C-alpha cells in the first residue's frame, strides 16, 4: 500500500488533520514542532508511546503507520 499524495499544495495542515482524523476515528492528530502526532489520549506528548501514540515526519508516514495498526 502506498501513502496518499497529500502535500501542502493540496491542503493546509488543518485540512490534513481533518482528513486523517476522519480516516482514523478515535485518533487525535496534531503537528507539533515539525512532527506529526496521533494520540488516542487527550494529550499529544513526547512522553506518550506505544499503542496510544504515534509520531511521524510527514502526514503520509503517519497515514501509513496508522493504517498498519488497523484492527
Rosetta blueprint (number, residue, H / E / L):
1 X L
2 X L
3 X L
4 X L
5 X L
6 X L
7 X L
8 X L
9 X L
10 X L
11 X L
12 X L
13 X H
14 X H
15 X H
16 X H
17 X H
18 X H
19 X H
20 X H
21 X H
22 X H
23 X H
24 X L
25 X L
26 X L
27 X L
28 X E
29 X E
30 X E
31 X E
32 X E
33 X L
34 X L
35 X E
36 X E
37 X E
38 X E
39 X E
40 X L
41 X L
42 X L
43 X L
44 X L
45 X L
46 X L
47 X L
48 X L
49 X L
50 X H
51 X H
52 X H
53 X E
54 X E
55 X E
56 X E
57 X L
58 X L
59 X H
60 X H
61 X H
62 X H
63 X H
64 X H
65 X H
66 X H
67 X H
68 X H
69 X L
70 X L
71 X L
